[in-house]
């Protein structure tokens, strides 16, 4: 059992991607679906704005809104394409939305760090799996 825990920890470290500084979308995040790439850019910007203004409830609400729209649009594309990993992907989205729903202003540094890490790792580790399949 200890070996499995160690392997899981190693895998998590190996799958972590660098967080860009400044926190901005770049070509390395491209999934090659114009609508999704544009929305991903908007997600980066919304998280950045919450980071810059952690006490601003409107910035947090905007982040929540762009996440909701993006997740529903992306999931619709997956459903339309009968993407075989849709259920898993939807659950990942739902889990993140639940965590975001628990965030209130002022947003803490740890909460912003989590959102940044989640987005980067989600795009490069999860979204990249659907490249060419939607």
N, CA, C and O of each residue as an XYZ file, in Angstrom:
536
protein
N       0.828     -1.201      0.000
C       0.000      0.000      0.000
C       0.865      1.254      0.000
O       0.548      2.218     -0.696
N       1.955      1.257      0.771
C       2.834      2.423      0.809
C       3.421      2.708     -0.567
O       3.607      3.863     -0.948
N       3.708      1.645     -1.303
C       4.270      1.815     -2.641
C       3.267      2.546     -3.539
O       3.656      3.417     -4.318
N       1.995      2.200     -3.436
C       0.976      2.864     -4.237
C       0.869      4.339     -3.890
O       0.703      5.169     -4.784
N       0.960      4.676     -2.628
C       0.894      6.069     -2.197
C       2.090      6.838     -2.747
O       1.940      7.960     -3.232
N       3.263      6.245     -2.675
C       4.471      6.888     -3.191
C       4.372      7.064     -4.703
O       4.724      8.120     -5.228
N       3.897      6.039     -5.403
C       3.745      6.141     -6.853
C       2.739      7.221     -7.230
O       2.957      7.971     -8.182
N       1.656      7.301     -6.497
C       0.645      8.325     -6.769
C       1.223      9.720     -6.557
O       0.962     10.626     -7.349
N       2.001      9.900     -5.501
C       2.630     11.195     -5.231
C       3.623     11.558     -6.327
O       3.678     12.706     -6.766
N       4.396     10.591     -6.762
C       5.365     10.829     -7.843
C       4.652     11.196     -9.136
O       5.084     12.097     -9.856
N       3.576     10.507     -9.426
C       2.813     10.775    -10.637
C       2.235     12.187    -10.597
O       2.260     12.896    -11.602
N       1.724     12.590     -9.460
C       1.146     13.932     -9.324
C       2.213     14.996     -9.557
O       1.944     16.001    -10.214
N       3.403     14.796     -9.037
C       4.492     15.747     -9.235
C       4.911     15.779    -10.696
O       5.145     16.850    -11.256
N       5.006     14.614    -11.309
C       5.429     14.531    -12.705
C       4.425     15.182    -13.646
O       4.815     15.705    -14.689
N       3.152     15.161    -13.303
C       2.114     15.702    -14.167
C       1.867     17.195    -13.949
O       1.101     17.809    -14.691
N       2.506     17.779    -12.943
C       2.307     19.199    -12.681
C       3.059     20.017    -13.733
O       4.209     19.725    -14.064
N       2.395     21.028    -14.239
C       2.974     21.897    -15.260
C       3.340     23.232    -14.639
O       2.746     23.652    -13.646
N       4.322     23.894    -15.232
C       4.756     25.199    -14.730
C       3.640     26.228    -14.889
O       2.928     26.243    -15.892
N       3.504     27.074    -13.895
C       2.539     28.158    -13.927
C       3.220     29.353    -14.598
O       4.266     29.805    -14.131
N       2.640     29.870    -15.690
C       3.307     30.972    -16.379
C       3.345     32.246    -15.533
O       2.412     32.549    -14.789
N       4.427     32.965    -15.666
C       4.585     34.262    -15.004
C       5.014     35.258    -16.054
O       6.086     35.080    -16.632
N       4.261     36.280    -16.336
C       2.967     36.591    -15.709
C       1.910     35.554    -16.083
O       2.056     34.822    -17.062
N       0.856     35.506    -15.293
C      -0.193     34.506    -15.501
C      -1.035     34.912    -16.695
O      -1.984     35.687    -16.576
N      -0.667     34.373    -17.849
C      -1.303     34.733    -19.109
C      -1.272     33.533    -20.038
O      -0.292     32.789    -20.072
N      -2.356     33.346    -20.796
C      -2.435     32.277    -21.782
C      -1.360     32.498    -22.837
O      -1.079     33.635    -23.214
N      -0.760     31.414    -23.311
C       0.160     31.488    -24.438
C      -0.088     30.289    -25.351
O      -0.917     29.433    -25.041
N       0.613     30.228    -26.450
C       0.398     29.193    -27.467
C       0.567     27.770    -26.932
O       0.023     26.828    -27.509
N       1.308     27.602    -25.847
C       1.505     26.255    -25.300
C       0.213     25.670    -24.737
O       0.146     24.473    -24.457
N      -0.822     26.509    -24.567
C      -2.115     26.055    -24.048
C      -3.132     25.800    -25.160
O      -4.288     25.489    -24.875
N      -2.727     25.925    -26.394
C      -3.640     25.831    -27.532
C      -4.192     24.416    -27.691
O      -3.440     23.442    -27.738
N      -5.539     24.322    -27.772
C      -6.196     23.031    -28.012
C      -6.705     22.930    -29.452
O      -7.227     21.893    -29.860
N      -6.551     24.004    -30.208
C      -6.879     24.047    -31.633
C      -8.380     23.996    -31.930
O      -8.806     23.504    -32.975
N      -9.164     24.512    -30.991
C     -10.573     24.795    -31.209
C     -10.720     26.267    -30.844
O     -10.601     26.637    -29.676
N     -10.979     27.101    -31.842
C     -10.925     28.554    -31.656
C     -11.756     29.041    -30.470
O     -11.278     29.832    -29.656
N     -12.989     28.573    -30.373
C     -13.873     29.011    -29.289
C     -13.285     28.658    -27.923
O     -13.286     29.483    -27.010
N     -12.793     27.452    -27.789
C     -12.234     27.010    -26.506
C     -10.948     27.759    -26.193
O     -10.731     28.175    -25.055
N     -10.093     27.932    -27.197
C      -8.851     28.683    -26.959
C      -9.157     30.110    -26.506
O      -8.500     30.627    -25.603
N     -10.140     30.743    -27.122
C     -10.529     32.104    -26.713
C     -11.064     32.106    -25.282
O     -10.742     32.995    -24.493
N     -11.881     31.108    -24.953
C     -12.414     31.036    -23.594
C     -11.307     30.753    -22.583
O     -11.321     31.305    -21.482
N     -10.357     29.906    -22.939
C      -9.230     29.653    -22.039
C      -8.466     30.953    -21.772
O      -8.039     31.204    -20.645
N      -8.297     31.768    -22.796
C      -7.636     33.065    -22.605
C      -8.423     33.907    -21.609
O      -7.842     34.565    -20.745
N      -9.730     33.882    -21.733
C     -10.582     34.620    -20.808
C     -10.500     34.100    -19.381
O     -10.576     34.878    -18.430
N     -10.346     32.793    -19.227
C     -10.194     32.214    -17.890
C      -8.894     32.679    -17.245
O      -8.870     33.032    -16.066
N      -7.817     32.677    -18.019
C      -6.542     33.176    -17.494
C      -6.703     34.618    -17.029
O      -6.274     34.977    -15.933
N      -7.323     35.441    -17.868
C      -7.492     36.854    -17.535
C      -8.378     37.031    -16.295
O      -8.081     37.867    -15.441
N      -9.445     36.265    -16.190
C     -10.348     36.394    -15.038
C      -9.643     35.992    -13.739
O      -9.814     36.653    -12.715
N      -8.860     34.923    -13.775
C      -8.107     34.528    -12.573
C      -7.076     35.598    -12.231
O      -6.886     35.933    -11.061
N      -6.416     36.129    -13.245
C      -5.431     37.196    -13.024
C      -6.083     38.410    -12.355
O      -5.508     39.006    -11.445
N      -7.277     38.767    -12.809
C      -7.966     39.918    -12.229
C      -8.362     39.670    -10.766
O      -8.298     40.582     -9.942
N      -8.765     38.453    -10.450
C      -9.070     38.116     -9.049
C      -7.792     38.199     -8.215
O      -7.816     38.664     -7.076
N      -6.687     37.749     -8.784
C      -5.397     37.830     -8.099
C      -5.035     39.287     -7.793
O      -4.561     39.597     -6.700
N      -5.259     40.170     -8.757
C      -4.927     41.590     -8.585
C      -5.907     42.323     -7.666
O      -5.553     43.318     -7.033
N      -7.136     41.821     -7.603
C      -8.186     42.495     -6.825
C      -8.936     41.476     -5.967
O     -10.123     41.242     -6.195
N      -8.274     40.870     -4.992
C      -8.893     39.783     -4.216
C     -10.096     40.201     -3.378
O     -10.864     39.353     -2.924
N     -10.260     41.494     -3.174
C     -11.383     41.986     -2.370
C     -12.588     42.362     -3.221
O     -13.629     42.738     -2.683
N     -12.462     42.266     -4.550
C     -13.497     42.728     -5.469
C     -14.470     41.591     -5.814
O     -14.132     40.675     -6.564
N     -15.668     41.667     -5.259
C     -16.681     40.623     -5.472
C     -17.097     40.524     -6.941
O     -17.448     39.444     -7.415
N     -17.059     41.639     -7.656
C     -17.424     41.623     -9.088
C     -16.420     40.822     -9.908
O     -16.803     40.121    -10.845
N     -15.140     40.922     -9.563
C     -14.107     40.151    -10.275
C     -14.315     38.656    -10.034
O     -14.182     37.848    -10.953
N     -14.642     38.298     -8.797
C     -14.894     36.893     -8.465
C     -16.148     36.397     -9.187
O     -16.166     35.279     -9.702
N     -17.184     37.217     -9.225
C     -18.420     36.847     -9.933
C     -18.151     36.668    -11.425
O     -18.678     35.748    -12.051
N     -17.333     37.546    -11.987
C     -16.983     37.421    -13.401
C     -16.251     36.104    -13.655
O     -16.535     35.414    -14.635
N     -15.320     35.758    -12.787
C     -14.610     34.481    -12.921
C     -15.606     33.329    -12.895
O     -15.535     32.425    -13.727
N     -16.512     33.358    -11.965
C     -17.530     32.313    -11.868
C     -18.351     32.229    -13.159
O     -18.643     31.136    -13.644
N     -18.717     33.377    -13.706
C     -19.523     33.418    -14.935
C     -18.765     32.843    -16.133
O     -19.323     32.060    -16.901
N     -17.496     33.227    -16.296
C     -16.750     32.745    -17.465
C     -16.443     31.250    -17.333
O     -16.390     30.534    -18.333
N     -16.246     30.794    -16.121
C     -16.033     29.355    -15.914
C     -17.304     28.586    -16.269
O     -17.251     27.586    -16.984
N     -18.432     29.052    -15.772
C     -19.716     28.392    -16.052
C     -19.964     28.306    -17.565
O     -20.297     27.240    -18.082
N     -19.802     29.420    -18.261
C     -20.030     29.435    -19.710
C     -19.049     28.512    -20.421
O     -19.447     27.723    -21.278
N     -17.788     28.603    -20.075
C     -16.787     27.774    -20.734
C     -17.056     26.287    -20.520
O     -17.036     25.510    -21.474
N     -17.307     25.889    -19.275
C     -17.539     24.469    -18.994
C     -18.750     23.948    -19.771
O     -18.693     22.861    -20.344
N     -19.846     24.717    -19.796
C     -21.031     24.256    -20.521
C     -20.768     24.176    -22.031
O     -21.199     23.224    -22.683
N     -20.063     25.168    -22.588
C     -19.741     25.141    -24.019
C     -18.835     23.962    -24.357
O     -19.064     23.259    -25.340
N     -17.822     23.753    -23.553
C     -16.881     22.655    -23.795
C     -17.587     21.306    -23.669
O     -17.381     20.413    -24.490
N     -18.415     21.165    -22.644
C     -19.143     19.911    -22.443
C     -20.131     19.656    -23.578
O     -20.336     18.506    -23.967
N     -20.747     20.712    -24.115
C     -21.654     20.554    -25.257
C     -20.888     20.034    -26.471
O     -21.369     19.154    -27.186
N     -19.712     20.573    -26.696
C     -18.888     20.089    -27.813
C     -18.542     18.614    -27.619
O     -18.536     17.841    -28.576
N     -18.255     18.233    -26.382
C     -17.924     16.842    -26.086
C     -19.131     15.936    -26.330
O     -19.006     14.869    -26.931
N     -20.297     16.371    -25.858
C     -21.516     15.577    -26.065
C     -21.810     15.415    -27.557
O     -22.122     14.318    -28.020
N     -21.708     16.509    -28.299
C     -21.982     16.468    -29.734
C     -21.037     15.518    -30.466
O     -21.425     14.861    -31.432
N     -19.794     15.454    -29.994
C     -18.787     14.587    -30.622
C     -18.800     13.175    -30.035
O     -18.035     12.308    -30.458
N     -19.678     12.957    -29.059
C     -19.723     11.670    -28.347
C     -18.336     11.297    -27.799
O     -17.869     10.164    -27.919
N     -17.715     12.299    -27.200
C     -16.378     12.138    -26.614
C     -16.437     11.116    -25.490
O     -17.204     11.276    -24.541
N     -15.642     10.083    -25.593
C     -15.747      8.942    -24.666
C     -15.353      9.257    -23.229
O     -15.731      8.519    -22.320
N     -14.601     10.335    -22.999
C     -14.210     10.685    -21.629
C     -15.054     11.828    -21.063
O     -14.654     12.504    -20.116
N     -16.222     12.028    -21.659
C     -17.095     13.120    -21.233
C     -17.461     13.034    -19.747
O     -17.341     14.027    -19.029
N     -17.899     11.877    -19.281
C     -18.361     11.754    -17.887
C     -17.263     12.132    -16.907
O     -17.513     12.857    -15.945
N     -16.053     11.650    -17.141
C     -14.931     11.981    -16.256
C     -14.638     13.478    -16.301
O     -14.410     14.110    -15.269
N     -14.647     14.031    -17.504
C     -14.344     15.447    -17.680
C     -15.402     16.304    -16.981
O     -15.068     17.275    -16.301
N     -16.659     15.948    -17.147
C     -17.747     16.681    -16.499
C     -17.582     16.654    -14.976
O     -17.785     17.673    -14.315
N     -17.223     15.516    -14.424
C     -17.033     15.410    -12.972
C     -15.903     16.327    -12.493
O     -16.015     16.964    -11.446
N     -14.828     16.387    -13.257
C     -13.708     17.275    -12.914
C     -14.186     18.731    -12.898
O     -13.841     19.497    -11.998
N     -14.978     19.098    -13.896
C     -15.541     20.449    -13.934
C     -16.433     20.697    -12.718
O     -16.317     21.730    -12.059
N     -17.308     19.764    -12.429
C     -18.238     19.927    -11.303
C     -17.493     20.073     -9.976
O     -17.874     20.884     -9.132
N     -16.437     19.291     -9.795
C     -15.642     19.381     -8.563
C     -14.994     20.759     -8.425
O     -14.965     21.334     -7.337
N     -14.473     21.285     -9.541
C     -13.848     22.606     -9.492
C     -14.889     23.688     -9.219
O     -14.642     24.607     -8.438
N     -16.043     23.581     -9.857
C     -17.107     24.562     -9.618
C     -17.545     24.549     -8.157
O     -17.818     25.602     -7.581
N     -17.613     23.374     -7.563
C     -18.001     23.282     -6.146
C     -16.972     23.988     -5.264
O     -17.332     24.674     -4.307
N     -15.708     23.818     -5.584
C     -14.666     24.503     -4.799
C     -14.748     26.008     -5.000
O     -14.591     26.774     -4.049
N     -14.992     26.434     -6.230
C     -15.093     27.862     -6.506
C     -16.313     28.467     -5.798
O     -16.256     29.605     -5.332
N     -17.397     27.722     -5.719
C     -18.604     28.215     -5.037
C     -18.340     28.511     -3.561
O     -19.027     29.337     -2.960
N     -17.358     27.848     -2.982
C     -17.036     28.048     -1.571
C     -16.113     29.243     -1.342
O     -15.839     29.601     -0.197
N     -15.634     29.858     -2.410
C     -14.706     30.986     -2.299
C     -15.494     32.286     -2.193
O     -16.442     32.524     -2.941
N     -15.081     33.112     -1.252
C     -15.703     34.419     -1.046
C     -14.602     35.464     -0.889
O     -13.456     35.137     -0.579
N     -14.964     36.716     -1.107
C     -13.990     37.784     -0.939
C     -13.794     38.068      0.539
O     -14.738     37.945      1.320
N     -12.594     38.445      0.937
C     -11.400     38.541      0.105
C     -10.857     37.145     -0.233
O     -10.799     36.257      0.617
N     -10.467     36.985     -1.487
C      -9.914     35.721     -1.950
C      -8.481     35.625     -1.432
O      -7.707     36.577     -1.536
N      -8.140     34.474     -0.879
C      -6.797     34.308     -0.313
C      -5.779     33.969     -1.404
O      -6.133     33.534     -2.500
N      -4.521     34.181     -1.073
C      -3.450     33.813     -2.010
C      -3.478     32.329     -2.332
O      -3.252     31.930     -3.474
N      -3.755     31.516     -1.326
C      -3.812     30.064     -1.545
C      -4.939     29.693     -2.504
O      -4.788     28.790     -3.327
N      -6.063     30.389     -2.397
C      -7.174     30.116     -3.306
C      -6.832     30.520     -4.739
O      -7.182     29.812     -5.684
N      -6.156     31.643     -4.903
C      -5.733     32.075     -6.238
C      -4.706     31.101     -6.791
O      -4.763     30.726     -7.962
N      -3.770     30.693     -5.949
C      -2.744     29.736     -6.382
C      -3.394     28.432     -6.833
O      -3.007     27.861     -7.852
N      -4.372     27.967     -6.080
C      -5.080     26.744     -6.447
C      -5.761     26.904     -7.811
O      -5.671     26.011     -8.653
N      -6.434     28.026     -8.032
C      -7.135     28.255     -9.303
C      -6.142     28.292    -10.467
O      -6.399     27.713    -11.522
N      -5.020     28.966    -10.278
C      -3.995     29.022    -11.328
C      -3.468     27.621    -11.643
O      -3.401     27.220    -12.805
N      -3.100     26.891    -10.605
C      -2.562     25.540    -10.801
C      -3.605     24.627    -11.431
O      -3.297     23.835    -12.322
N      -4.837     24.744    -10.960
C      -5.892     23.895    -11.505
C      -6.070     24.153    -12.992
O      -6.130     23.207    -13.778
N      -6.157     25.420    -13.390
C      -6.399     25.746    -14.790
C      -5.264     25.249    -15.680
O      -5.513     24.605    -16.699
N      -4.040     25.538    -15.308
C      -2.884     25.121    -16.117
C      -2.843     23.606    -16.245
O      -2.694     23.078    -17.347
N      -2.974     22.911    -15.135
C      -2.896     21.450    -15.159
C      -4.115     20.822    -15.839
O      -4.008     19.763    -16.459
N      -5.257     21.469    -15.723
C      -6.455     20.954    -16.384
C      -6.322     21.059    -17.903
O      -6.600     20.102    -18.625
N      -5.901     22.208    -18.370
C      -5.768     22.372    -19.827
C      -4.728     21.401    -20.376
O      -5.005     20.637    -21.301
N      -3.544     21.439    -19.804
C      -2.445     20.637    -20.370
C      -2.553     19.152    -20.041
O      -2.063     18.317    -20.802
N      -3.178     18.813    -18.938
C      -3.260     17.408    -18.542
C      -4.560     16.715    -18.896
O      -4.583     15.497    -19.070
N      -5.655     17.479    -19.006
C      -6.977     16.897    -19.261
C      -7.520     17.336    -20.624
O      -7.875     16.496    -21.451
N      -7.585     18.639    -20.856
C      -8.151     19.135    -22.122
C      -7.342     18.672    -23.325
O      -7.915     18.411    -24.383
N      -6.051     18.566    -23.192
C      -5.226     18.151    -24.327
C      -5.620     16.758    -24.819
O      -5.319     16.407    -25.960
N      -6.275     15.972    -23.998
C      -6.693     14.629    -24.409
C      -7.759     14.682    -25.501
O      -7.894     13.730    -26.269
N      -8.517     15.774    -25.585
C      -9.569     15.835    -26.601
C      -9.113     16.502    -27.891
O      -9.920     16.666    -28.806
N      -7.863     16.887    -27.992
C      -7.371     17.491    -29.242
C      -7.662     16.546    -30.409
O      -7.328     15.362    -30.367
N      -8.284     17.090    -31.439
C      -8.583     16.309    -32.633
C      -9.756     15.359    -32.500
O     -10.030     14.588    -33.421
N     -10.462     15.396    -31.366
C     -11.563     14.452    -31.137
C     -12.928     15.138    -31.047
O     -13.953     14.461    -30.950
N     -12.951     16.457    -31.077
C     -14.229     17.165    -30.971
C     -14.609     17.739    -32.321
O     -15.655     18.375    -32.449
